[in-house]
């Protein structure tokens, strides 16, 4: 389904139509806020929106029943993609930066929206060895093991020679 651009007046009527979803001309006249447009004006916009494919008609006796064909979400998606293409080089990042700079969206909004559920797994690491501290705190234990290591090294050297 190809979506076409709407004029401001057409969008205003569509906002009402999206709320009603399926309606008759009398429903529009009752639901439209003040100042209410003339019935001929509403009929003209209904005809235009039928031609553009936003609503369909079904004849019921002498009157027509109108039904919305293009959901509001589809139209919003269309407008947002057009905006991104025409003004932000198809970049969502540029759009987000603009919204953020214009204070139309806040960091808290972003945090709440994304609500990242990242599980942080602590990195595995070995406990550091404090050899010098051990020598100072427990000199006897360290010296004995070092002496044994030195004796082993001497024996290995002798065997090589």
VMD Tcl script that builds the backbone (N, CA, C; Angstrom):
set m [mol new atoms 483]
animate dup $m
set s [atomselect $m all]
$s set {name element resname resid chain x y z} {
  {N N UNK 1 A 0.851 -1.172 0.000}
  {CA C UNK 1 A 0.000 0.000 0.000}
  {C C UNK 1 A 0.895 1.233 0.000}
  {N N UNK 2 A 0.691 2.109 -0.975}
  {CA C UNK 2 A 1.466 3.333 -1.074}
  {C C UNK 2 A 0.755 4.422 -0.288}
  {N N UNK 3 A 1.488 5.069 0.594}
  {CA C UNK 3 A 0.916 6.142 1.398}
  {C C UNK 3 A 1.320 7.471 0.780}
  {N N UNK 4 A 0.351 8.373 0.637}
  {CA C UNK 4 A 0.586 9.700 0.076}
  {C C UNK 4 A 0.597 10.741 1.188}
  {N N UNK 5 A 1.173 11.882 0.881}
  {CA C UNK 5 A 1.188 12.984 1.841}
  {C C UNK 5 A -0.217 13.533 2.037}
  {N N UNK 6 A -0.467 14.024 3.244}
  {CA C UNK 6 A -1.739 14.674 3.550}
  {C C UNK 6 A -1.485 16.144 3.838}
  {N N UNK 7 A -2.474 16.978 3.522}
  {CA C UNK 7 A -2.391 18.387 3.893}
  {C C UNK 7 A -2.701 18.493 5.389}
  {N N UNK 8 A -2.480 19.663 5.941}
  {CA C UNK 8 A -2.766 19.870 7.357}
  {C C UNK 8 A -4.225 19.613 7.696}
  {N N UNK 9 A -5.127 20.098 6.842}
  {CA C UNK 9 A -6.565 19.902 7.075}
  {C C UNK 9 A -6.930 18.421 6.974}
  {N N UNK 10 A -6.335 17.735 6.003}
  {CA C UNK 10 A -6.608 16.297 5.851}
  {C C UNK 10 A -6.111 15.530 7.075}
  {N N UNK 11 A -4.939 15.908 7.577}
  {CA C UNK 11 A -4.419 15.255 8.792}
  {C C UNK 11 A -5.355 15.477 9.965}
  {N N UNK 12 A -5.885 16.699 10.105}
  {CA C UNK 12 A -6.802 16.976 11.214}
  {C C UNK 12 A -8.050 16.108 11.132}
  {N N UNK 13 A -8.600 15.953 9.933}
  {CA C UNK 13 A -9.755 15.066 9.776}
  {C C UNK 13 A -9.365 13.622 10.068}
  {N N UNK 14 A -8.187 13.203 9.574}
  {CA C UNK 14 A -7.757 11.810 9.791}
  {C C UNK 14 A -7.576 11.510 11.278}
  {N N UNK 15 A -7.111 12.482 12.060}
  {CA C UNK 15 A -6.967 12.259 13.509}
  {C C UNK 15 A -8.316 11.879 14.120}
  {N N UNK 16 A -9.351 12.575 13.705}
  {CA C UNK 16 A -10.699 12.243 14.179}
  {C C UNK 16 A -11.123 10.878 13.644}
  {N N UNK 17 A -10.855 10.619 12.375}
  {CA C UNK 17 A -11.255 9.352 11.759}
  {C C UNK 17 A -10.538 8.177 12.411}
  {N N UNK 18 A -9.263 8.352 12.758}
  {CA C UNK 18 A -8.523 7.265 13.419}
  {C C UNK 18 A -9.157 6.923 14.765}
  {N N UNK 19 A -9.681 7.931 15.448}
  {CA C UNK 19 A -10.362 7.657 16.728}
  {C C UNK 19 A -11.657 6.885 16.504}
  {N N UNK 20 A -12.378 7.253 15.449}
  {CA C UNK 20 A -13.678 6.631 15.183}
  {C C UNK 20 A -13.546 5.275 14.491}
  {N N UNK 21 A -12.529 5.084 13.681}
  {CA C UNK 21 A -12.249 3.876 12.893}
  {C C UNK 21 A -13.300 3.595 11.820}
  {N N UNK 22 A -14.547 3.512 12.181}
  {CA C UNK 22 A -15.626 3.265 11.226}
  {C C UNK 22 A -16.758 4.230 11.602}
  {N N UNK 23 A -17.304 4.967 10.602}
  {CA C UNK 23 A -18.195 6.073 10.949}
  {C C UNK 23 A -19.070 6.476 9.764}
  {N N UNK 24 A -20.070 7.281 10.091}
  {CA C UNK 24 A -20.948 7.901 9.098}
  {C C UNK 24 A -20.699 9.407 9.130}
  {N N UNK 25 A -21.186 10.107 8.131}
  {CA C UNK 25 A -21.010 11.557 8.063}
  {C C UNK 25 A -21.574 12.238 9.307}
  {N N UNK 26 A -22.712 11.754 9.781}
  {CA C UNK 26 A -23.329 12.362 10.980}
  {C C UNK 26 A -22.434 12.191 12.213}
  {N N UNK 27 A -21.681 11.069 12.273}
  {CA C UNK 27 A -20.764 10.858 13.400}
  {C C UNK 27 A -19.656 11.913 13.404}
  {N N UNK 28 A -19.166 12.234 12.219}
  {CA C UNK 28 A -18.114 13.240 12.100}
  {C C UNK 28 A -18.642 14.591 12.553}
  {N N UNK 29 A -19.827 14.930 12.100}
  {CA C UNK 29 A -20.416 16.225 12.449}
  {C C UNK 29 A -20.643 16.329 13.959}
  {N N UNK 30 A -20.979 15.222 14.600}
  {CA C UNK 30 A -21.191 15.224 16.054}
  {C C UNK 30 A -19.868 15.302 16.809}
  {N N UNK 31 A -18.865 14.567 16.341}
  {CA C UNK 31 A -17.600 14.433 17.067}
  {C C UNK 31 A -16.608 15.567 16.802}
  {N N UNK 32 A -16.735 16.259 15.679}
  {CA C UNK 32 A -15.769 17.302 15.328}
  {C C UNK 32 A -15.852 18.441 16.337}
  {N N UNK 33 A -14.689 18.910 16.821}
  {CA C UNK 33 A -14.705 20.005 17.799}
  {C C UNK 33 A -15.141 21.333 17.147}
  {N N UNK 34 A -15.510 22.265 17.978}
  {CA C UNK 34 A -15.899 23.600 17.493}
  {C C UNK 34 A -14.668 24.323 16.979}
  {N N UNK 35 A -14.746 25.160 16.006}
  {CA C UNK 35 A -15.903 25.410 15.167}
  {C C UNK 35 A -16.092 24.267 14.169}
  {N N UNK 36 A -17.285 23.780 14.093}
  {CA C UNK 36 A -17.587 22.646 13.211}
  {C C UNK 36 A -17.594 23.110 11.755}
  {N N UNK 37 A -16.961 22.297 10.883}
  {CA C UNK 37 A -16.979 22.661 9.458}
  {C C UNK 37 A -18.356 22.379 8.849}
  {N N UNK 38 A -18.602 22.979 7.711}
  {CA C UNK 38 A -19.858 22.742 7.002}
  {C C UNK 38 A -19.865 21.299 6.495}
  {N N UNK 39 A -21.039 20.721 6.398}
  {CA C UNK 39 A -21.182 19.337 5.963}
  {C C UNK 39 A -20.613 19.114 4.560}
  {N N UNK 40 A -20.747 20.108 3.671}
  {CA C UNK 40 A -20.178 19.984 2.322}
  {C C UNK 40 A -18.650 19.914 2.365}
  {N N UNK 41 A -18.048 20.668 3.276}
  {CA C UNK 41 A -16.591 20.655 3.430}
  {C C UNK 41 A -16.126 19.271 3.877}
  {N N UNK 42 A -16.819 18.706 4.852}
  {CA C UNK 42 A -16.483 17.367 5.338}
  {C C UNK 42 A -16.643 16.353 4.219}
  {N N UNK 43 A -17.722 16.459 3.447}
  {CA C UNK 43 A -17.950 15.534 2.329}
  {C C UNK 43 A -16.824 15.625 1.303}
  {N N UNK 44 A -16.351 16.837 1.044}
  {CA C UNK 44 A -15.252 17.016 0.086}
  {C C UNK 44 A -13.989 16.332 0.589}
  {N N UNK 45 A -13.674 16.521 1.876}
  {CA C UNK 45 A -12.470 15.884 2.440}
  {C C UNK 45 A -12.624 14.360 2.474}
  {N N UNK 46 A -13.814 13.873 2.737}
  {CA C UNK 46 A -14.035 12.424 2.711}
  {C C UNK 46 A -13.746 11.873 1.311}
  {N N UNK 47 A -14.225 12.588 0.291}
  {CA C UNK 47 A -14.003 12.163 -1.093}
  {C C UNK 47 A -12.500 12.146 -1.405}
  {N N UNK 48 A -11.789 13.191 -0.998}
  {CA C UNK 48 A -10.332 13.279 -1.243}
  {C C UNK 48 A -9.602 12.134 -0.553}
  {N N UNK 49 A -9.972 11.860 0.696}
  {CA C UNK 49 A -9.289 10.810 1.463}
  {C C UNK 49 A -9.607 9.419 0.931}
  {N N UNK 50 A -10.785 9.248 0.336}
  {CA C UNK 50 A -11.108 7.985 -0.327}
  {C C UNK 50 A -10.222 7.829 -1.554}
  {N N UNK 51 A -10.076 8.911 -2.332}
  {CA C UNK 51 A -9.228 8.884 -3.530}
  {C C UNK 51 A -7.768 8.601 -3.183}
  {N N UNK 52 A -7.305 9.140 -2.056}
  {CA C UNK 52 A -5.914 8.927 -1.633}
  {C C UNK 52 A -5.710 7.549 -1.002}
  {N N UNK 53 A -6.790 6.838 -0.741}
  {CA C UNK 53 A -6.686 5.483 -0.211}
  {C C UNK 53 A -6.603 5.387 1.305}
  {N N UNK 54 A -6.945 6.451 2.001}
  {CA C UNK 54 A -6.892 6.431 3.465}
  {C C UNK 54 A -8.151 5.850 4.093}
  {N N UNK 55 A -9.282 6.018 3.427}
  {CA C UNK 55 A -10.541 5.473 3.926}
  {C C UNK 55 A -11.291 4.815 2.763}
  {N N UNK 56 A -12.218 3.941 3.104}
  {CA C UNK 56 A -13.058 3.293 2.089}
  {C C UNK 56 A -14.521 3.610 2.396}
  {N N UNK 57 A -15.350 3.415 1.390}
  {CA C UNK 57 A -16.789 3.644 1.582}
  {C C UNK 57 A -17.557 2.354 1.344}
  {N N UNK 58 A -18.667 2.273 2.045}
  {CA C UNK 58 A -19.573 1.141 1.846}
  {C C UNK 58 A -20.982 1.725 1.922}
  {N N UNK 59 A -21.734 1.543 0.866}
  {CA C UNK 59 A -23.082 2.118 0.824}
  {C C UNK 59 A -24.035 1.257 1.640}
  {N N UNK 60 A -24.754 1.916 2.541}
  {CA C UNK 60 A -25.763 1.248 3.364}
  {C C UNK 60 A -27.080 1.993 3.166}
  {N N UNK 61 A -27.855 1.516 2.254}
  {CA C UNK 61 A -29.106 2.216 1.932}
  {C C UNK 61 A -28.786 3.491 1.179}
  {N N UNK 62 A -29.210 4.622 1.755}
  {CA C UNK 62 A -28.969 5.907 1.099}
  {C C UNK 62 A -27.725 6.613 1.634}
  {N N UNK 63 A -27.080 6.057 2.637}
  {CA C UNK 63 A -25.908 6.719 3.233}
  {C C UNK 63 A -24.654 5.861 3.080}
  {N N UNK 64 A -23.520 6.504 3.279}
  {CA C UNK 64 A -22.244 5.806 3.178}
  {C C UNK 64 A -21.639 5.604 4.562}
  {N N UNK 65 A -21.040 4.438 4.738}
  {CA C UNK 65 A -20.269 4.157 5.955}
  {C C UNK 65 A -18.804 4.204 5.537}
  {N N UNK 66 A -18.021 4.936 6.292}
  {CA C UNK 66 A -16.591 5.110 6.000}
  {C C UNK 66 A -15.762 4.300 6.991}
  {N N UNK 67 A -14.696 3.712 6.489}
  {CA C UNK 67 A -13.801 2.911 7.336}
  {C C UNK 67 A -12.358 3.300 7.034}
  {N N UNK 68 A -11.585 3.475 8.085}
  {CA C UNK 68 A -10.166 3.821 7.946}
  {C C UNK 68 A -9.413 2.606 7.421}
  {N N UNK 69 A -8.576 2.822 6.414}
  {CA C UNK 69 A -7.785 1.753 5.811}
  {C C UNK 69 A -6.321 1.851 6.246}
  {N N UNK 70 A -5.801 3.070 6.317}
  {CA C UNK 70 A -4.403 3.282 6.706}
  {C C UNK 70 A -4.363 3.588 8.201}
  {N N UNK 71 A -3.784 2.690 9.003}
  {CA C UNK 71 A -3.702 2.943 10.440}
  {C C UNK 71 A -2.792 4.135 10.748}
  {N N UNK 72 A -3.053 4.759 11.865}
  {CA C UNK 72 A -2.263 5.927 12.266}
  {C C UNK 72 A -0.778 5.574 12.371}
  {N N UNK 73 A -0.476 4.394 12.886}
  {CA C UNK 73 A 0.925 3.986 13.039}
  {C C UNK 73 A 1.647 3.919 11.701}
  {N N UNK 74 A 0.951 3.463 10.657}
  {CA C UNK 74 A 1.555 3.400 9.320}
  {C C UNK 74 A 1.850 4.800 8.800}
  {N N UNK 75 A 0.927 5.728 9.028}
  {CA C UNK 75 A 1.130 7.103 8.576}
  {C C UNK 75 A 2.271 7.756 9.348}
  {N N UNK 76 A 2.322 7.531 10.637}
  {CA C UNK 76 A 3.422 8.077 11.460}
  {C C UNK 76 A 4.761 7.536 10.984}
  {N N UNK 77 A 4.813 6.244 10.694}
  {CA C UNK 77 A 6.032 5.614 10.188}
  {C C UNK 77 A 6.460 6.257 8.866}
  {N N UNK 78 A 5.478 6.464 7.989}
  {CA C UNK 78 A 5.728 7.096 6.695}
  {C C UNK 78 A 6.310 8.500 6.896}
  {N N UNK 79 A 5.672 9.295 7.759}
  {CA C UNK 79 A 6.147 10.659 7.999}
  {C C UNK 79 A 7.545 10.689 8.594}
  {N N UNK 80 A 7.808 9.808 9.532}
  {CA C UNK 80 A 9.111 9.772 10.185}
  {C C UNK 80 A 10.207 9.375 9.207}
  {N N UNK 81 A 9.923 8.416 8.345}
  {CA C UNK 81 A 10.906 8.013 7.337}
  {C C UNK 81 A 11.162 9.136 6.342}
  {N N UNK 82 A 10.112 9.849 5.953}
  {CA C UNK 82 A 10.260 10.998 5.057}
  {C C UNK 82 A 11.113 12.079 5.717}
  {N N UNK 83 A 10.843 12.351 6.978}
  {CA C UNK 83 A 11.602 13.355 7.724}
  {C C UNK 83 A 13.074 12.961 7.821}
  {N N UNK 84 A 13.321 11.713 8.145}
  {CA C UNK 84 A 14.696 11.224 8.248}
  {C C UNK 84 A 15.411 11.342 6.910}
  {N N UNK 85 A 14.724 10.987 5.840}
  {CA C UNK 85 A 15.334 11.021 4.506}
  {C C UNK 85 A 15.610 12.455 4.058}
  {N N UNK 86 A 14.641 13.345 4.240}
  {CA C UNK 86 A 14.755 14.705 3.716}
  {C C UNK 86 A 15.602 15.644 4.563}
  {N N UNK 87 A 15.691 15.401 5.862}
  {CA C UNK 87 A 16.369 16.368 6.721}
  {C C UNK 87 A 17.519 15.801 7.550}
  {N N UNK 88 A 17.627 14.481 7.641}
  {CA C UNK 88 A 18.648 13.887 8.500}
  {C C UNK 88 A 19.488 12.823 7.793}
  {N N UNK 89 A 19.543 12.869 6.466}
  {CA C UNK 89 A 20.375 11.942 5.677}
  {C C UNK 89 A 20.117 10.478 6.022}
  {N N UNK 90 A 18.862 10.146 6.270}
  {CA C UNK 90 A 18.469 8.776 6.645}
  {C C UNK 90 A 19.186 8.281 7.893}
  {N N UNK 91 A 19.567 9.196 8.776}
  {CA C UNK 91 A 20.318 8.831 9.977}
  {C C UNK 91 A 19.454 8.992 11.229}
  {N N UNK 92 A 19.168 7.865 11.857}
  {CA C UNK 92 A 18.442 7.901 13.124}
  {C C UNK 92 A 19.261 8.580 14.200}
  {N N UNK 93 A 20.579 8.419 14.109}
  {CA C UNK 93 A 21.471 9.032 15.094}
  {C C UNK 93 A 21.370 10.553 15.029}
  {N N UNK 94 A 21.364 11.106 13.805}
  {CA C UNK 94 A 21.236 12.561 13.654}
  {C C UNK 94 A 19.893 13.045 14.194}
  {N N UNK 95 A 18.841 12.267 13.941}
  {CA C UNK 95 A 17.520 12.640 14.453}
  {C C UNK 95 A 17.506 12.652 15.971}
  {N N UNK 96 A 18.104 11.625 16.566}
  {CA C UNK 96 A 18.134 11.526 18.018}
  {C C UNK 96 A 18.945 12.664 18.623}
  {N N UNK 97 A 20.076 13.000 17.998}
  {CA C UNK 97 A 20.889 14.122 18.473}
  {C C UNK 97 A 20.095 15.426 18.416}
  {N N UNK 98 A 19.349 15.619 17.323}
  {CA C UNK 98 A 18.527 16.817 17.178}
  {C C UNK 98 A 17.474 16.887 18.285}
  {N N UNK 99 A 16.778 15.794 18.509}
  {CA C UNK 99 A 15.755 15.750 19.555}
  {C C UNK 99 A 16.356 16.027 20.924}
  {N N UNK 100 A 17.538 15.485 21.146}
  {CA C UNK 100 A 18.220 15.670 22.426}
  {C C UNK 100 A 18.670 17.124 22.586}
  {N N UNK 101 A 19.259 17.704 21.534}
  {CA C UNK 101 A 19.740 19.090 21.588}
  {C C UNK 101 A 18.595 20.089 21.743}
  {N N UNK 102 A 17.458 19.772 21.164}
  {CA C UNK 102 A 16.294 20.652 21.260}
  {C C UNK 102 A 15.495 20.400 22.539}
  {N N UNK 103 A 16.006 19.523 23.381}
  {CA C UNK 103 A 15.365 19.162 24.648}
  {C C UNK 103 A 13.943 18.608 24.452}
  {N N UNK 104 A 13.754 17.912 23.342}
  {CA C UNK 104 A 12.489 17.231 23.093}
  {C C UNK 104 A 12.519 15.821 23.670}
  {N N UNK 105 A 13.719 15.379 24.017}
  {CA C UNK 105 A 13.908 14.083 24.665}
  {C C UNK 105 A 15.061 14.248 25.642}
  {N N UNK 106 A 14.971 13.590 26.789}
  {CA C UNK 106 A 16.003 13.723 27.820}
  {C C UNK 106 A 16.764 12.411 27.993}
  {N N UNK 107 A 17.860 12.503 28.733}
  {CA C UNK 107 A 18.629 11.286 29.017}
  {C C UNK 107 A 17.773 10.296 29.800}
  {N N UNK 108 A 16.956 10.816 30.717}
  {CA C UNK 108 A 16.087 9.928 31.498}
  {C C UNK 108 A 15.086 9.217 30.584}
  {N N UNK 109 A 14.558 9.939 29.589}
  {CA C UNK 109 A 13.645 9.315 28.626}
  {C C UNK 109 A 14.339 8.153 27.938}
  {N N UNK 110 A 15.588 8.395 27.526}
  {CA C UNK 110 A 16.337 7.349 26.825}
  {C C UNK 110 A 16.615 6.169 27.746}
  {N N UNK 111 A 17.005 6.464 28.976}
  {CA C UNK 111 A 17.289 5.381 29.928}
  {C C UNK 111 A 16.032 4.551 30.179}
  {N N UNK 112 A 14.915 5.241 30.385}
  {CA C UNK 112 A 13.663 4.532 30.650}
  {C C UNK 112 A 13.205 3.732 29.440}
  {N N UNK 113 A 13.417 4.294 28.246}
  {CA C UNK 113 A 12.969 3.597 27.045}
  {C C UNK 113 A 13.788 2.344 26.788}
  {N N UNK 114 A 15.084 2.496 26.834}
  {CA C UNK 114 A 15.929 1.366 26.503}
  {C C UNK 114 A 16.045 0.385 27.656}
  {N N UNK 115 A 15.967 0.877 28.887}
  {CA C UNK 115 A 16.011 0.036 30.083}
  {C C UNK 115 A 16.851 -1.217 29.823}
  {N N UNK 116 A 18.098 -0.971 29.539}
  {CA C UNK 116 A 18.996 -2.061 29.157}
  {C C UNK 116 A 19.062 -3.125 30.232}
  {N N UNK 117 A 18.832 -4.331 29.807}
  {CA C UNK 117 A 18.888 -5.456 30.733}
  {C C UNK 117 A 20.145 -6.249 30.445}
  {N N UNK 118 A 21.239 -5.555 30.608}
  {CA C UNK 118 A 22.527 -6.179 30.349}
  {C C UNK 118 A 23.009 -6.814 31.642}
  {N N UNK 119 A 23.326 -8.073 31.545}
  {CA C UNK 119 A 23.838 -8.775 32.705}
  {C C UNK 119 A 25.347 -8.556 32.760}
  {N N UNK 120 A 25.775 -7.939 33.818}
  {CA C UNK 120 A 27.200 -7.662 33.960}
  {C C UNK 120 A 27.836 -8.841 34.673}
  {N N UNK 121 A 28.745 -9.493 33.985}
  {CA C UNK 121 A 29.451 -10.639 34.538}
  {C C UNK 121 A 30.832 -10.159 34.956}
  {N N UNK 122 A 31.156 -10.317 36.234}
  {CA C UNK 122 A 32.471 -9.845 36.673}
  {C C UNK 122 A 33.593 -10.623 35.980}
  {N N UNK 123 A 34.620 -9.893 35.650}
  {CA C UNK 123 A 35.773 -10.521 35.001}
  {C C UNK 123 A 36.505 -11.394 35.999}
  {N N UNK 124 A 36.998 -12.536 35.509}
  {CA C UNK 124 A 37.750 -13.426 36.384}
  {C C UNK 124 A 39.199 -12.954 36.413}
  {N N UNK 125 A 39.685 -12.819 37.599}
  {CA C UNK 125 A 41.082 -12.437 37.708}
  {C C UNK 125 A 41.687 -13.138 38.915}
  {N N UNK 126 A 42.979 -13.305 38.843}
  {CA C UNK 126 A 43.679 -13.957 39.947}
  {C C UNK 126 A 44.011 -12.927 40.999}
  {N N UNK 127 A 43.995 -13.397 42.216}
  {CA C UNK 127 A 44.381 -12.517 43.297}
  {C C UNK 127 A 45.833 -12.116 43.096}
  {N N UNK 128 A 46.147 -10.852 43.294}
  {CA C UNK 128 A 47.542 -10.437 43.125}
  {C C UNK 128 A 48.432 -11.076 44.189}
  {N N UNK 129 A 49.661 -11.367 43.792}
  {CA C UNK 129 A 50.619 -11.955 44.740}
  {C C UNK 129 A 51.502 -10.847 45.262}
  {N N UNK 130 A 51.509 -10.742 46.538}
  {CA C UNK 130 A 52.307 -9.715 47.190}
  {C C UNK 130 A 53.558 -10.363 47.775}
  {N N UNK 131 A 54.514 -10.678 46.895}
  {CA C UNK 131 A 55.715 -11.387 47.339}
  {C C UNK 131 A 56.526 -10.574 48.332}
  {N N UNK 132 A 56.710 -9.312 48.008}
  {CA C UNK 132 A 57.529 -8.484 48.905}
  {C C UNK 132 A 56.835 -8.281 50.240}
  {N N UNK 133 A 55.529 -8.113 50.209}
  {CA C UNK 133 A 54.785 -7.961 51.446}
  {C C UNK 133 A 54.864 -9.252 52.254}
  {N N UNK 134 A 54.793 -10.407 51.586}
  {CA C UNK 134 A 54.882 -11.700 52.262}
  {C C UNK 134 A 56.268 -11.868 52.907}
  {N N UNK 135 A 57.295 -11.442 52.202}
  {CA C UNK 135 A 58.658 -11.545 52.766}
  {C C UNK 135 A 58.767 -10.750 54.047}
  {N N UNK 136 A 58.155 -9.584 54.025}
  {CA C UNK 136 A 58.249 -8.720 55.212}
  {C C UNK 136 A 57.371 -9.259 56.331}
  {N N UNK 137 A 56.179 -9.690 56.011}
  {CA C UNK 137 A 55.247 -10.148 57.034}
  {C C UNK 137 A 55.584 -11.549 57.553}
  {N N UNK 138 A 56.016 -12.432 56.684}
  {CA C UNK 138 A 56.338 -13.815 57.054}
  {C C UNK 138 A 57.732 -14.171 56.523}
  {N N UNK 139 A 58.762 -13.620 57.074}
  {CA C UNK 139 A 60.102 -13.821 56.499}
  {C C UNK 139 A 60.568 -15.279 56.531}
  {N N UNK 140 A 60.238 -16.042 57.564}
  {CA C UNK 140 A 60.740 -17.410 57.689}
  {C C UNK 140 A 60.174 -18.322 56.611}
  {N N UNK 141 A 58.881 -18.251 56.376}
  {CA C UNK 141 A 58.249 -19.129 55.387}
  {C C UNK 141 A 58.801 -18.855 53.997}
  {N N UNK 142 A 58.913 -17.630 53.627}
  {CA C UNK 142 A 59.377 -17.254 52.293}
  {C C UNK 142 A 60.830 -17.658 52.098}
  {N N UNK 143 A 61.649 -17.405 53.123}
  {CA C UNK 143 A 63.085 -17.694 53.003}
  {C C UNK 143 A 63.318 -19.183 52.813}
  {N N UNK 144 A 62.592 -20.021 53.551}
  {CA C UNK 144 A 62.780 -21.467 53.434}
  {C C UNK 144 A 62.447 -21.936 52.030}
  {N N UNK 145 A 61.327 -21.464 51.496}
  {CA C UNK 145 A 60.953 -21.919 50.159}
  {C C UNK 145 A 61.913 -21.377 49.119}
  {N N UNK 146 A 62.423 -20.167 49.319}
  {CA C UNK 146 A 63.381 -19.603 48.379}
  {C C UNK 146 A 64.695 -20.350 48.433}
  {N N UNK 147 A 65.080 -20.746 49.646}
  {CA C UNK 147 A 66.329 -21.500 49.801}
  {C C UNK 147 A 66.206 -22.831 49.078}
  {N N UNK 148 A 65.073 -23.506 49.226}
  {CA C UNK 148 A 64.857 -24.781 48.554}
  {C C UNK 148 A 64.911 -24.591 47.044}
  {N N UNK 149 A 64.285 -23.537 46.537}
  {CA C UNK 149 A 64.302 -23.254 45.095}
  {C C UNK 149 A 65.722 -23.004 44.619}
  {N N UNK 150 A 66.507 -22.297 45.418}
  {CA C UNK 150 A 67.891 -22.001 45.027}
  {C C UNK 150 A 68.711 -23.281 44.998}
  {N N UNK 151 A 68.505 -24.166 45.973}
  {CA C UNK 151 A 69.230 -25.442 46.011}
  {C C UNK 151 A 68.895 -26.277 44.784}
  {N N UNK 152 A 67.621 -26.305 44.383}
  {CA C UNK 152 A 67.219 -27.057 43.203}
  {C C UNK 152 A 67.894 -26.492 41.961}
  {N N UNK 153 A 67.951 -25.171 41.860}
  {CA C UNK 153 A 68.587 -24.525 40.705}
  {C C UNK 153 A 70.070 -24.883 40.644}
  {N N UNK 154 A 70.743 -24.924 41.800}
  {CA C UNK 154 A 72.177 -25.264 41.841}
  {C C UNK 154 A 72.397 -26.693 41.378}
  {N N UNK 155 A 71.540 -27.623 41.837}
  {CA C UNK 155 A 71.661 -29.028 41.462}
  {C C UNK 155 A 71.480 -29.206 39.959}
  {N N UNK 156 A 70.533 -28.460 39.364}
  {CA C UNK 156 A 70.295 -28.535 37.935}
  {C C UNK 156 A 71.504 -28.044 37.159}
  {N N UNK 157 A 72.119 -27.004 37.641}
  {CA C UNK 157 A 73.312 -26.459 36.973}
  {C C UNK 157 A 74.452 -27.456 37.013}
  {N N UNK 158 A 74.637 -28.116 38.150}
  {CA C UNK 158 A 75.723 -29.088 38.296}
  {C C UNK 158 A 75.524 -30.250 37.338}
  {N N UNK 159 A 74.277 -30.710 37.200}
  {CA C UNK 159 A 74.004 -31.834 36.311}
  {C C UNK 159 A 74.294 -31.461 34.858}
  {N N UNK 160 A 74.041 -30.242 34.477}
  {CA C UNK 160 A 74.279 -29.793 33.113}
  {C C UNK 160 A 75.781 -29.745 32.829}
  {N N UNK 161 A 76.547 -29.370 33.815}
  {CA C UNK 161 A 77.993 -29.250 33.618}
  {C C UNK 161 A 78.570 -30.624 33.586}
}
mol reanalyze $m
mol bondsrecalc $m
mol representation Tube
mol addrep $m
